[in-house]
């Protein structure tokens, strides 16, 4: 009570002080003339007047800071400044300030829609609004980190009206779990609920096609593919963070690059290195985004769209309503949530979804969830914790045509899950299919399976997931991963593809870093490929 009442009470007291101080100084000054201690009284009145002037200056300073969006504390001066700003906002000048925003909005629309001689409104359900939506998201992120000059506020307000979260969510669903690449969005698509995903992703629109935009994207460790003629300024201007609060630090100076990585304390901040990445250390390249300018850019005739023949254009057609769990990475990640988990239950909710997905097709008892999944410090979770976690999971996963993805608990205390897939299940399915095929036909399946591995599984998890090792899931992953890596390694060496052989072994070692078999195979991979040698002795 004292904390929340100190602001208003202190503010009211300061307001009374502001009004009464001039009256006291003027009246006491005249009365002091007939007193023997007039000098002392007038000295105190001068000091009181100086304090009053300092208070007025501080109040004016807080009002200015508040109007510029700077957060203030909970003191009385801050409360008075907020009251003054609120009264100014109710004045006649507030309604007059609408006109510049509308004018700025029209100017922005005219500039961005340069393909038409007159301004035309952008429909929210067309992919032509995607570039504008990405620009609006970028400006919103800049405003969040106070990077917008004061003279651009009106233009920013007009631009933010064009932001369409559904378009950004659709782009994230198309990108899926891939590390980098280029996607061409189809003209027809169905809107879905916004996608809540905190993993940092940077993207940029490569063409001006209103119907089928071509978008390049990259995560940490990936390469953002851009046209070779783009300057540094154009590259920085077109980069947008698709994640919430997507702050991007882009630099081509080695010192600034290392400093940005060193002081990065927020997971949502993404560091992009604009210089030549060939000299970067593998560890630095793995925690940043580098630039790939190898694409050939050409323009089709008859005013057609720009084509990028040098890019490996890919597209993922996954159902927009799918929930996808990634465990083949240091930190678990869930794609497609309808809303975030309850913050206090986020770790338990992720682990419950992961466990249920690893046991797809079977019911899991509440006792097993309490003793294996939700356990903390060797103490089983309570029934109340289990019920609260299940409620959080059921709300975040949502429903589909078959009802809630997490079924209501049965009378026997069993929990069932449907409509949720995982990269681990996909990995085992690809390996199983590859074992049934001939060597040549199995190669694409092996590449797809090893491409799902984005790091050592769950190595970044601080609490929980002990069941992943105890129940044998990690051992099965290591067994299938070793077989896939060695099979692709042998096929690649037979074809003379040394780089793919090295990549296959490295992916297998992410699943089993202590495998002596994979270490021996890695030592057999020919080196110095870039100097023209095909085998170890011929280099």
Number of C-alpha atoms within 10 A of each C-alpha: 5 7 8 10 13 15 19 18 15 18 21 16 12 17 14 11 13 15 11 11 15 14 11 13 17 11 10 14 16 11 11 15 13 8 9 9 10 16 12 10 17 17 12 13 19 13 11 16 16 12 13 18 13 12 16 14 12 15 19 15 14 22 22 14 15 16 12 13 10 11 11 15 9 16 17 21 26 24 23 21 23 17 15 14 16 11 10 12 12 10 10 9 10 10 10 9 11 11 10 13 17 15 14 19 21 17 15 16 20 17 11 13 16 11 12 9 8 10 16 14 12 15 10 16 15 15 23 20 21 29 24 20 23 25 22 22 26 24 20 21 21 16 15 13 12 13 11 15 10 9 8 10 15 17 18 20 17 21 24 18 11 22 23 18 17 19 23 20 22 22 20 22 22 21 25 16 20 15 18 21 21 24 22 19 20 14 12 11 12 9 13 15 15 18 22 19 19 17 19 21 26 25 23 25 22 20 16 15 15 16 16 19 22 22 22 23 28 26 24 22 18 22 23 24 25 24 19 12 12 11 10 13 8 10 16 17 12 16 21 23 23 24 23 15 18 25 22 21 16 21 18 14 12 13 9 14 20 14 11 18 17 9 8 13 9 8 10 18 20 25 23 28 23 20 18 12 17 9 8 14 9 11 9 17 19 15 16 19 26 27 18 18 17 12 17 14 15 13 11 9 8 6 7 10 17 16 16 19 11 14 20 11 14 12 14 14 11 12 10 17 19 16 19 21 23 23 22 24 19 16 16 18 18 22 23 26 21 18 17 17 22 17 9 9 15 15 17 25 25 17 18 22 21 25 18 21 22 19 14 18 11 14 15 18 15 20 17 13 20 19 15 22 26 24 19 14 8 9 11 17 18 13 12 9 15 20 13 14 23 23 16 20 25 20 19 20 26 17 17 12 7 9 11 16 21 23 16 15 16 12 6 8 12 17 18 19 21 19 19 22 19 20 19 21 16 14 22 16 13 19 20 13 12 21 15 10 12 9 14 10 11 20 18 13 21 23 17 14 24 25 15 20 22 21 18 19 22 18 12 12 12 8 11 17 19 11 14 18 11 11 10 11 14 17 15 13 19 19 14 17 27 22 17 26 25 19 20 26 24 17 17 18 19 11 10 14 16 20 16 18 26 22 18 27 27 18 24 26 23 21 25 20 14 10 14 11 12 23 15 11 16 19 11 14 18 21 18 13 14 9 8 10 13 17 16 12 8 9 13
